[in-house]
């Protein structure tokens, strides 16, 4: 990130008039896009996982962040030892970055909650429990409390809510009670409450897992998943409604094959699904983030170079890779070099990097 860019971002934080700030920042990015190096842009597209639960254990990552090779980090259970250590960890991560760092977590409630009673935090009910037992007003109270918890520990991006359809056939969604309801309308209603609660506390959210993982019969963490025969069009409804109501801050794409749309690639790597269905047909122009590119749903068939190239060309803006090292190399450094190589080879166009970078920076404005 060039020095002028950093100084302007710092200056903008002091603006009291938010509308003026947004207008100024927009004009700055438009007029200075060419001043940002391609390498800086690429770094902002990457969200990486890591091992270590305190600053002294993550010095290589902090160095990568300080060198603009990382735009976000993903906190997993392995990174959270206690409330005290978590606060120290997130402070060190944020301090290392020249621009606001996305510090993301999967905090849905129930079985998918990185902050829980086992590591010193409060437990929250699963989405299914909320949908079955709480009305919307009660749900708002629950999710406001959850958002305040994340905010108090320096976490600014929750990779939730799940807007998949509840179906027990799914081993990773339904069987884990991660969906609000089998009724798409109810899913949308509870997801809106979730988003509003987090937005009020200044926490970004992400709908997942587009275009719908709820009826998939396998888990894309561990398998290549073909959901062609089980997927239903109604699974798009929550996305459509939330996009139309301007509630979609970001959307995570799933590693599932829907061969009625794309015979060759899973959704994360499919231009037909991301660019055509999500962006053109549903009218979404916000941030698209991949599900973890280390998962077997994509890593079982495509090497890392192919995953990065295909995802960016499909229209994915931010790329999650949870493994901190790949073949003994630091993931951030490796991914940066592979994307740069793809640009040099002509496998990715620079305009794709520029548009992805702009969307990442647009969402980061929410944090200033």
C-alpha positions as CSV (number, residue, x, y, z in Angstrom):
1,X,0.0,0.0,0.0
2,X,1.6,3.3,-1.0
3,X,2.2,6.0,1.7
4,X,-0.3,8.4,0.2
5,X,-3.1,5.8,0.4
6,X,-2.3,5.0,4.0
7,X,-2.2,8.7,5.0
8,X,-5.5,9.4,3.4
9,X,-7.2,6.4,5.1
10,X,-5.8,7.7,8.4
11,X,-7.1,11.2,7.7
12,X,-10.5,10.0,6.7
13,X,-11.0,8.3,10.1
14,X,-11.1,11.8,11.6
15,X,-14.0,13.0,9.5
16,X,-17.1,13.6,11.6
17,X,-19.5,13.9,8.7
18,X,-19.9,10.3,7.5
19,X,-21.6,11.3,4.2
20,X,-18.7,13.6,3.4
21,X,-16.2,10.9,4.4
22,X,-17.8,8.3,2.1
23,X,-18.0,10.7,-0.8
24,X,-14.3,11.7,-0.3
25,X,-13.1,8.2,0.0
26,X,-15.0,7.1,-3.1
27,X,-13.5,9.9,-5.1
28,X,-10.1,9.1,-3.7
29,X,-10.3,5.4,-4.7
30,X,-11.5,6.2,-8.2
31,X,-8.8,8.8,-8.8
32,X,-6.0,6.8,-7.2
33,X,-6.7,3.3,-8.3
34,X,-3.8,3.3,-10.7
35,X,-1.5,4.5,-7.8
36,X,-2.0,1.3,-5.9
37,X,0.4,-1.4,-7.1
38,X,-0.9,-4.7,-8.5
39,X,0.9,-6.5,-5.7
40,X,-1.0,-4.5,-3.1
41,X,-4.3,-5.2,-4.7
42,X,-3.6,-9.0,-4.8
43,X,-2.7,-9.0,-1.1
44,X,-6.1,-7.5,-0.2
45,X,-7.9,-10.4,-1.9
46,X,-6.5,-13.0,0.5
47,X,-7.9,-14.2,3.8
48,X,-5.7,-16.7,5.5
49,X,-5.9,-19.1,8.4
50,X,-3.0,-19.6,10.9
51,X,-1.8,-21.6,13.9
52,X,-1.1,-19.8,17.1
53,X,-3.2,-18.2,19.9
54,X,-0.9,-15.3,20.9
55,X,1.2,-12.7,19.0
56,X,4.5,-14.3,19.8
57,X,3.5,-17.5,17.9
58,X,2.4,-15.7,14.7
59,X,5.4,-13.5,13.9
60,X,5.6,-14.7,10.2
61,X,1.9,-13.9,9.7
62,X,2.3,-10.5,11.3
63,X,5.2,-9.8,8.9
64,X,3.1,-10.9,5.9
65,X,0.3,-8.6,7.0
66,X,2.7,-5.6,7.5
67,X,3.9,-6.2,3.9
68,X,0.4,-6.0,2.4
69,X,0.2,-9.6,1.5
70,X,-3.0,-10.3,3.5
71,X,-6.4,-8.5,3.5
72,X,-8.0,-10.7,6.2
73,X,-7.5,-13.5,8.6
74,X,-9.8,-16.3,9.6
75,X,-10.0,-17.3,13.3
76,X,-10.6,-20.9,14.0
77,X,-10.8,-22.9,17.2
78,X,-7.1,-23.5,17.2
79,X,-6.5,-19.7,17.6
80,X,-8.7,-19.1,20.6
81,X,-7.4,-20.1,24.1
82,X,-9.1,-17.6,26.4
83,X,-10.8,-14.2,26.3
84,X,-7.6,-12.4,27.4
85,X,-5.4,-14.1,24.8
86,X,-8.0,-13.5,22.1
87,X,-8.0,-9.7,22.8
88,X,-4.2,-9.6,22.7
89,X,-4.2,-11.6,19.4
90,X,-6.7,-9.5,17.5
91,X,-5.0,-6.3,18.7
92,X,-1.7,-7.5,17.4
93,X,-3.2,-8.6,14.0
94,X,-5.0,-5.2,13.5
95,X,-2.0,-3.2,14.6
96,X,0.2,-5.0,12.0
97,X,-2.0,-3.9,9.1
98,X,-1.8,-0.5,7.3
99,X,-5.4,-0.7,6.3
100,X,-8.3,-2.1,8.3
101,X,-7.8,-5.9,8.5
102,X,-10.8,-8.2,8.2
103,X,-10.7,-10.4,11.2
104,X,-13.3,-13.1,10.5
105,X,-14.9,-15.9,12.4
106,X,-17.6,-18.5,12.0
107,X,-19.9,-17.5,14.9
108,X,-23.3,-19.0,14.1
109,X,-24.3,-20.4,17.4
110,X,-24.9,-24.0,18.3
111,X,-22.2,-26.4,17.0
112,X,-20.6,-23.8,14.8
113,X,-19.3,-21.2,17.2
114,X,-15.6,-20.6,17.6
115,X,-16.3,-18.6,20.8
116,X,-18.0,-21.0,23.3
117,X,-18.0,-22.2,26.9
118,X,-15.0,-24.5,26.3
119,X,-12.7,-21.5,25.7
120,X,-14.2,-19.1,28.2
121,X,-17.1,-17.6,26.3
122,X,-20.9,-17.8,26.4
123,X,-22.8,-20.4,24.4
124,X,-25.5,-19.3,21.9
125,X,-28.3,-21.4,20.5
126,X,-28.2,-22.9,17.0
127,X,-30.0,-21.3,14.1
128,X,-32.5,-24.2,14.1
129,X,-33.2,-23.7,17.7
130,X,-33.7,-19.9,17.2
131,X,-36.0,-20.5,14.3
132,X,-38.1,-23.0,16.1
133,X,-38.2,-21.5,19.6
134,X,-37.8,-17.7,19.4
135,X,-39.8,-15.0,17.7
136,X,-38.0,-12.3,15.7
137,X,-37.8,-9.9,18.6
138,X,-36.2,-12.5,20.8
139,X,-33.8,-13.5,18.0
140,X,-32.7,-9.8,17.7
141,X,-31.8,-9.8,21.4
142,X,-29.7,-13.0,21.0
143,X,-27.8,-11.8,18.0
144,X,-27.3,-8.3,19.4
145,X,-25.6,-9.9,22.3
146,X,-23.5,-12.1,20.0
147,X,-22.5,-9.1,17.9
148,X,-21.4,-7.1,21.0
149,X,-19.3,-10.1,22.1
150,X,-17.4,-10.2,18.8
151,X,-17.0,-6.4,18.8
152,X,-15.5,-6.4,22.3
153,X,-12.8,-8.9,21.2
154,X,-11.7,-7.1,18.0
155,X,-13.6,-9.3,15.5
156,X,-15.2,-7.3,12.7
157,X,-16.5,-9.9,10.3
158,X,-18.8,-12.8,11.0
159,X,-19.1,-15.4,8.3
160,X,-22.8,-15.9,9.0
161,X,-25.7,-16.1,8.8
162,X,-26.4,-19.4,7.2
163,X,-29.3,-19.0,4.7
164,X,-29.3,-22.6,3.6
165,X,-32.6,-24.6,3.9
166,X,-32.9,-26.9,6.9
167,X,-32.9,-30.6,5.7
168,X,-31.6,-33.4,8.0
169,X,-30.2,-35.1,4.9
170,X,-27.3,-32.6,4.8
171,X,-24.5,-33.8,7.1
172,X,-22.9,-30.4,7.4
173,X,-26.0,-28.1,7.5
174,X,-29.1,-29.9,8.6
175,X,-27.5,-32.5,10.8
176,X,-25.7,-29.7,12.7
177,X,-28.8,-27.6,13.0
178,X,-27.2,-24.7,11.2
179,X,-30.2,-23.5,9.2
180,X,-33.1,-21.5,10.6
181,X,-35.9,-23.4,8.8
182,X,-37.0,-25.5,5.9
183,X,-39.2,-22.6,4.9
184,X,-37.1,-20.2,2.7
185,X,-39.2,-17.2,3.8
186,X,-38.5,-17.9,7.4
187,X,-34.8,-18.3,6.7
188,X,-34.8,-14.9,5.1
189,X,-36.7,-13.3,8.0
190,X,-34.4,-14.6,10.7
191,X,-31.3,-13.8,8.6
192,X,-32.4,-10.2,8.2
193,X,-32.7,-9.9,12.0
194,X,-29.2,-11.4,12.3
195,X,-27.7,-9.0,9.8
196,X,-29.4,-5.9,11.4
197,X,-28.2,-6.8,14.8
198,X,-24.6,-7.1,13.7
199,X,-24.7,-4.1,11.4
200,X,-25.9,-2.0,14.4
201,X,-22.7,-3.0,16.2
202,X,-20.5,-2.3,13.2
203,X,-19.8,-6.0,12.4
204,X,-19.8,-7.2,8.8
205,X,-21.8,-10.3,7.9
206,X,-21.8,-12.8,5.1
207,X,-24.7,-14.9,3.7
208,X,-23.7,-18.5,3.1
209,X,-23.5,-21.0,1.3
210,X,-24.5,-19.8,-2.2
211,X,-26.3,-21.1,-4.2
212,X,-27.6,-23.4,-1.4
213,X,-25.9,-26.2,0.5
214,X,-28.9,-27.3,2.6
215,X,-30.0,-30.2,0.4
216,X,-26.6,-31.5,-0.5
217,X,-26.0,-35.0,0.7
218,X,-22.3,-34.8,1.3
219,X,-20.0,-32.4,3.2
220,X,-17.7,-30.3,1.0
221,X,-15.1,-30.1,3.7
222,X,-14.3,-33.7,3.1
223,X,-15.8,-34.7,-0.3
224,X,-16.4,-33.5,-3.8
225,X,-20.1,-32.7,-3.6
226,X,-22.5,-33.1,-6.6
227,X,-25.8,-31.6,-5.5
228,X,-27.3,-31.6,-9.0
229,X,-30.2,-33.8,-8.3
230,X,-31.1,-32.6,-4.8
231,X,-30.7,-28.8,-5.2
232,X,-34.0,-26.8,-5.6
233,X,-34.6,-23.3,-7.0
234,X,-36.3,-22.3,-3.7
235,X,-32.8,-22.3,-2.2
236,X,-32.1,-19.0,-4.0
237,X,-35.0,-17.2,-2.4
238,X,-33.3,-16.0,0.8
239,X,-30.5,-14.5,-1.4
240,X,-32.9,-12.9,-3.8
241,X,-34.9,-11.3,-1.0
242,X,-32.0,-10.1,1.1
243,X,-30.2,-8.7,-2.0
244,X,-33.4,-6.9,-3.0
245,X,-33.7,-5.4,0.5
246,X,-30.0,-4.3,0.5
247,X,-29.1,-6.6,3.4
248,X,-26.4,-8.7,1.7
249,X,-23.1,-7.3,2.9
250,X,-21.1,-10.2,1.5
251,X,-21.9,-13.6,0.1
252,X,-19.9,-16.8,0.5
253,X,-20.0,-19.3,-2.4
254,X,-20.1,-23.0,-1.8
255,X,-18.0,-25.9,-3.2
256,X,-20.9,-27.7,-4.7
257,X,-21.5,-28.9,-8.3
258,X,-24.8,-28.0,-9.9
259,X,-24.4,-29.5,-13.4
260,X,-27.7,-28.0,-14.6
261,X,-25.7,-24.8,-14.6
262,X,-22.1,-25.8,-15.0
263,X,-20.9,-29.3,-15.9
264,X,-17.2,-28.7,-15.2
265,X,-16.8,-26.5,-12.1
266,X,-18.2,-26.2,-8.5
267,X,-20.0,-23.0,-7.7
268,X,-16.9,-21.3,-6.2
269,X,-15.0,-21.7,-9.5
270,X,-17.9,-21.3,-11.8
271,X,-18.4,-18.1,-13.8
272,X,-21.9,-19.2,-14.8
273,X,-22.9,-19.4,-11.1
274,X,-21.1,-16.5,-9.6
275,X,-21.1,-14.0,-12.5
276,X,-24.3,-14.9,-14.3
277,X,-26.7,-16.2,-11.6
278,X,-25.5,-14.3,-8.5
279,X,-24.3,-11.0,-10.1
280,X,-26.5,-10.7,-13.3
281,X,-29.7,-12.6,-12.5
282,X,-30.0,-11.7,-8.8
283,X,-28.5,-8.3,-9.3
284,X,-25.8,-8.6,-6.6
285,X,-22.8,-6.3,-6.9
286,X,-21.3,-6.7,-3.4
287,X,-18.4,-8.7,-2.1
288,X,-18.2,-12.4,-3.0
289,X,-16.0,-14.5,-0.7
290,X,-15.0,-18.1,-1.3
291,X,-15.6,-20.9,1.1
292,X,-12.2,-22.3,2.3
293,X,-10.2,-23.2,-0.8
294,X,-8.3,-25.8,1.3
295,X,-11.5,-27.9,1.5
296,X,-11.7,-31.2,-0.4
297,X,-14.7,-29.9,-2.4
298,X,-12.2,-28.0,-4.5
299,X,-8.7,-29.2,-3.5
300,X,-9.6,-32.7,-4.3
301,X,-9.7,-31.9,-8.0
302,X,-7.9,-28.6,-8.6
303,X,-4.4,-27.5,-7.6
304,X,-3.9,-24.2,-5.9
305,X,-3.0,-22.3,-9.0
306,X,-6.2,-23.5,-10.7
307,X,-8.3,-22.8,-7.7
308,X,-7.1,-19.2,-7.4
309,X,-7.3,-18.5,-11.2
310,X,-10.8,-20.1,-11.6
311,X,-12.2,-18.4,-8.5
312,X,-11.0,-14.9,-9.5
313,X,-12.2,-15.4,-13.1
314,X,-15.6,-16.6,-11.8
315,X,-16.1,-13.3,-10.0
316,X,-15.0,-14.2,-6.5
317,X,-13.4,-11.2,-4.8
318,X,-11.9,-12.6,-1.6
319,X,-10.2,-16.0,-1.3
320,X,-10.1,-17.9,2.0
321,X,-7.3,-20.4,2.5
322,X,-7.3,-21.8,6.0
323,X,-4.0,-23.6,5.8
324,X,-1.1,-21.3,6.9
325,X,1.5,-23.3,5.0
326,X,1.2,-25.3,1.7
327,X,4.1,-27.6,0.8
328,X,6.2,-25.9,3.4
329,X,5.6,-22.4,2.0
330,X,3.7,-19.6,3.7
331,X,0.3,-19.5,2.2
332,X,0.0,-15.8,1.8
333,X,3.3,-15.5,0.1
334,X,2.6,-18.5,-2.2
335,X,-0.9,-17.3,-3.1
336,X,0.4,-13.8,-3.9
337,X,3.1,-15.2,-6.2
338,X,0.7,-17.6,-8.0
339,X,-1.9,-14.8,-8.7
340,X,0.9,-12.5,-9.9
341,X,2.2,-15.4,-12.1
342,X,-1.4,-15.9,-13.5
343,X,-1.5,-12.2,-14.4
344,X,1.9,-12.5,-16.2
345,X,0.7,-15.6,-18.0
346,X,-2.5,-14.0,-19.1
347,X,-4.6,-16.4,-17.2
348,X,-6.2,-13.6,-15.2
349,X,-6.9,-10.1,-16.5
350,X,-5.8,-7.1,-14.5
351,X,-9.3,-5.6,-14.5
352,X,-10.5,-8.7,-12.6
353,X,-8.0,-7.9,-9.8
354,X,-9.0,-4.3,-9.9
355,X,-12.7,-4.9,-9.5
356,X,-12.2,-7.5,-6.8
357,X,-9.9,-5.1,-4.9
358,X,-12.4,-2.3,-5.2
359,X,-15.1,-4.5,-3.6
360,X,-12.8,-5.5,-0.8
361,X,-11.9,-1.9,-0.1
362,X,-15.6,-0.9,-0.3
363,X,-16.6,-3.3,2.4
364,X,-13.6,-2.2,4.5
365,X,-14.9,1.3,4.4
366,X,-17.7,0.0,6.7
367,X,-15.0,-0.5,9.4
368,X,-13.6,3.0,9.4
